[in-house]
Amino acid sequence: GRNATLAVALKPNVVTRVEFTLQQPTATPTPSATSTNPPPLLPTPTPRPTNTPLPTDTATPSPTVPPLPTATPIFTPTPVSRWVGAVDARVPTGGSAGTLAVQITGIEGMAVRLNRLDSGYFAEQRCVTGQDRQGQDVCHFQNLPPGWYTISPEGIDQSMPVRVGDGEQVRVVFGLEALPPGITGWQAVVRGNSNGVTAHPQTDSRLRVKVDGRRGMIVSLTSARLGVTRYCETVPNPVLGGNLCEFGQLGPGVYHVAALHTNAVQSVFLDGAGEAELEFLPDATFATQALLQAPPVVGRGAIPRQATATPLPTPTRTPAPVMQPVIPTETPTPTPAPTFTPTPAFGWQGRVVETTVAGVGTIGVRAAGLKDHPVVLHSGSWQSDPQPTGTKPELGDYATEFGGLPPGEYEVELIGLATFKVTLEGGQFVLVEFRFDRLN
């Protein structure tokens, strides 16, 4: 309704405000009126003989100097930014109940919801920053029993679990973090892993996590087998350096580790007796974004090698089509509309590549390019012992085998990466192959 438009590019986790203002039009000078008085009449001159002009020397034209090219402006990329929450301080108060202060840096009047994360009845509470006389962008929750809570500021699409102790005042700060130029995000690095490929019955594995950021960031640990999630809070460690936290008494299995609000996740296999150490760093670039879809580092830190090419099937000869003459008609050539090609998603997929009669029920498993990776079979409540790939070279590189199996339905699990169901008949041999390929 105002004949004014503006194109805006939206970036993730960035609030963009657009303002339209009324401006006076630029004044255009009005041309002055031209005099209409006729020019005075002059007497007619007497004609005289015309003299022949003498030839004159033609001046040599001076060389034209080309203008200097205009310098091309240098494009400066906009830094990537995201909201990050962390525990800023913990102060004992000596009372019986806890207090939780939440600060949303730079934003006043934002609603914050609080829910109980662990067991126990707790009605959802709500506060608004800047309205309880505790600060311009701060609000408080008081008289909280000890336990884990979830803080959810409305408007920044981030939530954060936090532990409140008995008689403790906890301060949580959410701030907008801008990454250095050229950095597009966070990524995880495996600094050490002493776990093997065979699961042990004990639950003595430990996982140490270091986050290269502000203190008090939250790390989550999720068991791929049980689906249970635990949390820890990073604190400065003067001996090892940096902000660390540790998970202990972990049983065998695959665990997914994430530094909250960084979108960085790392999976690792623990055997129940070994130790592992991860570090999250804000140093991912566009060149490393493809690695985010790579399979996780599992077992002894084995990284899949380049998969061998699978021979293509022999094409089937088809009869040549009979061509019928068609009288062409002139039609306007339509302008093709631009199409958007989505980026293909990749992942581990299984398929049956061989089925024969062997006399004894056997399932062979091959993972292209992945050595020393644990594989297990499931059938109802029964589960086999893990076997690493690469122990059955007769079936090809990176293969293993399970023999003496009765007929039935089996689920082959490439631990932490993919599963595939197969039906085994009596005395049959089935070879299942896993590949990291484009998802169907």
C-alpha positions in Angstrom: 0.0 0.0 0.0 3.0 2.4 0.1 4.8 1.3 -3.1 7.9 0.4 -1.1 9.6 -3.0 -1.0 12.9 -4.3 0.4 14.6 -7.7 -0.1 16.0 -9.2 3.1 18.2 -12.3 3.4 17.5 -14.3 6.6 20.3 -16.1 8.4 19.9 -18.8 11.0 19.5 -17.6 14.6 19.8 -13.9 13.5 17.0 -11.4 14.3 16.6 -8.9 11.4 14.5 -5.8 11.9 13.2 -3.8 8.9 12.0 -0.2 9.2 10.2 1.9 6.6 10.3 5.7 7.1 8.7 8.5 5.1 11.1 10.8 3.3 10.4 14.1 1.4 10.9 13.7 -2.4 14.0 15.4 -3.8 13.2 18.9 -5.2 13.7 19.3 -9.0 14.7 22.9 -10.2 12.0 24.4 -12.3 13.3 25.9 -15.7 12.8 29.7 -16.0 10.6 31.2 -18.6 12.2 32.1 -21.9 11.9 35.7 -23.1 9.5 36.1 -26.1 10.9 39.6 -27.3 12.0 39.4 -31.0 15.7 40.2 -31.7 16.4 43.7 -33.1 16.6 44.0 -36.9 20.1 44.7 -38.2 21.0 46.4 -41.5 21.7 44.1 -44.4 25.5 44.0 -44.9 27.1 44.8 -48.3 28.5 41.7 -50.0 32.3 41.6 -50.3 34.5 39.2 -52.4 35.5 36.1 -50.5 39.2 35.6 -49.9 40.6 32.1 -50.5 41.8 30.8 -47.1 45.4 29.7 -46.8 46.2 26.0 -45.9 46.8 25.5 -42.3 48.8 22.9 -40.5 46.7 20.1 -39.0 47.5 19.6 -35.3 48.5 16.1 -34.3 45.9 14.7 -31.9 47.1 13.9 -28.4 46.9 10.3 -27.3 43.8 9.4 -25.3 44.6 8.2 -21.8 42.2 5.3 -20.8 40.4 5.8 -17.5 41.7 3.8 -14.5 39.6 0.8 -13.7 37.3 1.0 -10.7 38.4 -1.2 -7.9 36.1 -4.1 -7.2 34.8 -4.1 -3.7 35.9 -7.0 -1.5 33.1 -9.2 -0.3 33.2 -9.7 3.5 31.2 -12.7 4.6 28.8 -12.3 7.5 30.0 -14.2 10.6 28.0 -17.2 11.6 26.3 -16.7 14.9 24.2 -18.8 17.3 22.7 -18.6 20.7 24.7 -20.5 23.3 23.7 -21.1 27.0 26.1 -21.9 29.8 26.2 -22.0 33.6 27.9 -18.8 34.6 28.1 -19.2 38.4 27.1 -21.4 41.3 26.9 -19.8 44.8 25.8 -21.7 48.0 23.2 -19.8 49.9 22.9 -22.0 53.0 19.2 -22.3 52.7 17.1 -25.4 51.9 15.8 -24.4 48.5 17.6 -23.4 45.3 17.4 -20.3 43.1 17.8 -20.1 39.4 18.6 -16.8 37.6 18.4 -16.7 33.8 19.9 -14.0 31.7 19.1 -13.5 28.0 21.9 -11.1 27.0 20.6 -8.0 25.3 16.9 -8.9 25.3 14.4 -7.5 27.8 10.9 -8.8 28.1 11.5 -12.3 26.9 9.5 -15.1 28.5 11.4 -18.1 30.0 9.8 -21.4 30.8 11.1 -23.9 33.5 10.2 -27.6 33.7 11.5 -30.5 35.8 13.7 -32.8 33.8 14.0 -35.7 36.2 11.3 -37.6 38.2 9.0 -35.8 40.6 5.9 -33.6 40.2 6.6 -30.0 39.2 4.2 -27.5 37.7 5.7 -25.5 34.8 6.9 -22.0 35.9 7.4 -18.9 33.8 9.2 -15.6 34.2 9.9 -12.6 32.0 13.3 -10.9 31.8 13.5 -7.3 33.2 10.2 -7.5 35.3 11.3 -8.8 38.7 13.8 -6.0 39.6 16.8 -8.4 39.2 18.3 -6.8 36.1 17.4 -5.5 32.6 17.6 -8.9 30.9 17.4 -11.3 33.9 14.5 -13.2 35.6 14.5 -15.5 38.6 13.0 -18.8 39.7 12.9 -19.3 43.5 12.2 -22.1 46.1 13.3 -24.9 43.7 13.9 -28.4 45.1 17.2 -30.0 44.1 17.2 -31.7 40.7 17.6 -31.3 37.0 15.5 -28.7 35.2 15.0 -27.6 31.6 15.2 -23.9 30.7 13.4 -22.8 27.5 13.6 -19.1 26.5 10.7 -18.4 24.1 12.0 -16.8 20.9 15.6 -18.1 20.5 14.7 -21.8 19.8 17.1 -23.1 22.3 16.6 -25.1 25.6 19.1 -26.1 28.2 19.2 -28.7 31.0 20.7 -27.5 34.3 21.2 -29.0 37.8 20.1 -27.0 40.9 21.6 -28.2 44.1 20.2 -28.0 47.6 20.5 -24.4 48.9 22.3 -23.3 45.8 21.9 -20.2 43.6 22.7 -20.9 39.9 23.1 -18.3 37.2 22.6 -19.3 33.5 23.5 -16.9 30.7 22.3 -17.1 27.1 24.4 -15.1 24.7 24.7 -14.7 20.9 28.1 -16.2 19.9 29.7 -15.1 16.6 32.2 -17.5 15.1 35.5 -16.2 13.6 35.5 -15.3 9.9 35.6 -18.4 7.7 34.4 -20.7 10.4 31.0 -22.2 9.8 30.4 -24.3 12.9 31.7 -26.7 15.6 33.1 -30.2 15.1 34.3 -33.0 17.4 37.8 -34.6 17.5 38.7 -37.9 19.1 41.8 -37.3 21.2 42.1 -40.8 22.5 40.4 -44.2 22.6 41.7 -47.3 24.3 38.5 -49.3 23.7 38.6 -52.5 21.7 36.1 -54.2 19.5 34.9 -56.8 21.9 32.3 -55.9 24.6 33.1 -56.7 28.2 30.5 -57.6 30.9 31.7 -54.8 33.3 30.6 -51.2 33.3 33.9 -49.5 33.9 34.4 -47.3 30.7 35.0 -43.6 31.1 34.5 -40.8 28.7 36.2 -37.4 29.1 34.8 -34.5 27.1 36.6 -31.1 26.6 34.7 -28.1 25.1 36.8 -25.2 23.7 34.4 -22.4 24.7 33.0 -20.7 27.8 32.8 -22.6 31.1 29.6 -24.2 32.1 28.5 -25.6 28.7 26.4 -28.7 28.9 27.4 -32.0 27.2 24.8 -34.8 26.6 25.6 -38.5 26.4 22.9 -40.8 24.8 23.1 -44.6 24.7 22.3 -45.9 21.2 21.1 -49.2 22.7 19.1 -48.0 25.7 18.1 -44.5 24.5 19.0 -43.0 27.9 20.5 -39.5 28.0 22.9 -38.2 30.7 24.3 -34.7 31.1 27.4 -33.1 32.5 28.6 -29.5 33.0 32.1 -28.4 31.9 34.2 -26.8 34.5 37.8 -25.5 34.4 40.5 -28.1 35.0 43.8 -26.6 36.0 45.7 -30.0 35.6 44.5 -31.0 32.2 43.7 -27.5 31.0 40.5 -26.2 29.5 36.8 -26.8 30.4 36.1 -30.5 31.0 33.5 -32.9 32.2 33.5 -36.7 32.5 31.1 -39.6 32.3 31.9 -42.8 34.3 30.6 -46.3 34.9 29.6 -46.8 31.3 28.7 -50.2 29.9 29.6 -51.5 26.4 27.8 -50.0 23.4 27.7 -47.0 21.1 27.2 -43.6 22.6 26.3 -40.3 20.9 28.0 -37.3 22.5 26.9 -33.7 21.8 27.9 -30.3 23.0 24.6 -28.5 23.3 23.8 -25.5 21.1 26.8 -26.2 18.8 25.1 -28.8 16.5 28.2 -31.0 16.8 27.7 -34.7 17.6 30.3 -37.5 17.8 29.5 -41.2 18.2 32.0 -43.6 19.9 32.0 -47.3 20.8 33.0 -48.2 24.4 33.8 -51.8 25.4 32.9 -51.5 29.1 36.6 -51.3 30.3 38.4 -48.7 28.1 38.6 -44.9 28.1 38.0 -42.3 25.5 38.5 -38.6 25.2 36.7 -36.1 22.9 37.2 -32.4 22.2 34.7 -30.0 20.6 36.2 -27.1 18.7 34.7 -24.2 16.8 36.9 -24.7 13.7 34.6 -26.3 11.1 34.8 -24.7 7.6 33.0 -25.2 4.3 35.8 -27.6 3.3 35.0 -29.9 6.3 31.2 -29.8 6.1 31.3 -33.0 4.0 32.9 -34.8 6.9 29.8 -34.2 9.0 28.0 -36.9 7.0 30.9 -39.4 7.4 30.4 -42.5 9.6 31.4 -42.1 13.2 34.7 -43.0 14.7 34.1 -46.4 16.3 36.1 -49.1 18.0 39.8 -48.3 17.9 39.2 -45.1 15.9 39.0 -46.9 12.6 38.0 -44.6 9.7 36.4 -46.2 6.6 38.8 -46.5 3.7 37.7 -45.8 0.1 35.2 -48.4 -0.9 36.0 -50.7 -3.8 33.9 -50.2 -6.9 31.0 -52.6 -7.5 30.9 -54.0 -11.1 27.9 -52.8 -13.0 25.4 -55.4 -14.3 25.6 -56.4 -18.0 23.1 -54.3 -19.9 20.2 -56.3 -21.6 20.0 -55.9 -25.4 16.7 -54.5 -26.4 15.4 -54.3 -30.0 15.8 -51.0 -31.8 12.6 -48.9 -31.9 10.8 -48.4 -35.2 11.0 -44.7 -36.1 7.8 -43.2 -37.6 8.2 -40.0 -39.7 6.6 -37.1 -38.0 5.9 -33.8 -39.7 7.4 -31.1 -37.4 5.3 -28.2 -36.4 6.8 -24.9 -35.3 6.1 -24.3 -31.6 7.6 -21.6 -29.4 10.5 -22.9 -27.4 9.5 -22.6 -23.7 12.0 -21.1 -21.3 12.9 -23.8 -18.8 12.2 -22.8 -15.3 15.1 -23.1 -12.9 14.9 -26.2 -10.8 16.3 -26.8 -7.4 18.4 -29.9 -6.9 18.5 -31.0 -3.3 21.8 -32.1 -1.8 21.7 -36.0 -1.7 21.8 -37.6 1.7 24.3 -40.3 2.4 24.4 -43.1 5.0 25.2 -46.7 5.6 22.9 -49.2 3.8 22.8 -53.0 3.8 21.8 -55.4 1.0 22.1 -59.1 0.2 24.8 -59.7 -2.4 25.0 -63.5 -2.4 22.8 -66.5 -1.5 23.9 -70.1 -1.8 23.3 -73.5 -0.2 26.1 -74.3 2.3 24.7 -77.1 4.4 25.0 -75.1 7.6 23.1 -71.9 8.2 25.6 -69.0 7.9 25.4 -65.2 7.6 28.4 -63.4 6.3 28.7 -59.6 6.8 30.9 -57.2 4.8 31.3 -53.5 5.5 33.0 -51.8 2.5 36.1 -49.8 3.7 35.4 -50.3 7.4 37.9 -52.6 9.3 37.7 -53.7 12.9 34.1 -52.6 13.3 31.9 -54.7 15.7 28.9 -56.5 14.1 26.2 -58.4 16.0 23.2 -60.5 15.1 19.7 -60.3 16.7 16.9 -62.8 16.6 14.1 -62.1 19.0 15.6 -61.9 22.5 18.8 -63.7 21.4 22.0 -61.7 20.5 25.3 -62.9 19.3 28.7 -61.8 20.6 30.2 -58.9 18.6 32.6 -59.9 15.9 34.9 -57.3 14.1 35.0 -56.9 10.4 38.1 -58.0 8.6 38.3 -61.5 10.3 37.0 -63.4 7.3 39.1 -62.5 4.2 37.6 -65.4 2.2 34.5 -63.3 1.9 36.4 -60.2 0.8 37.9 -57.3 2.5 36.4 -56.1 5.8 34.2 -59.2 6.3 33.2 -61.4 9.1 31.0 -64.5 9.5 28.4 -66.1 11.8 28.0 -69.9 11.4 25.8 -72.7 12.8 22.6 -70.6 12.7 19.1 -72.2 12.7 16.6 -70.9 10.1 14.6 -67.8 11.0 14.5 -64.0 10.9 17.8 -62.2 11.8 18.7 -58.5 12.1 22.3 -57.7 11.2 23.6 -54.7 13.1 26.7 -52.8 12.1 26.9 -51.3 15.5 26.1 -47.6 15.6 25.8 -47.2 11.9 23.0 -49.4 10.3 20.8 -52.5 10.6 19.5 -54.9 8.0 16.9 -57.7 8.3 17.4 -61.0 6.5 15.5 -64.3 6.4 17.8 -67.4 6.7 16.5 -70.8 5.5 17.8 -74.2 6.6 21.4 -74.8 5.4 21.6 -71.5 3.6 24.5 -69.1 3.2 23.6 -65.4 2.9 26.2 -62.6 2.4 25.1 -59.1 3.6 27.1 -56.1 2.4 27.0 -52.6 4.0 28.1 -49.5 2.0 28.2 -45.8 2.8 26.2 -44.6 -0.2 23.4 -42.2 -1.2 20.2 -43.0 0.7 17.3 -44.2 -1.4 
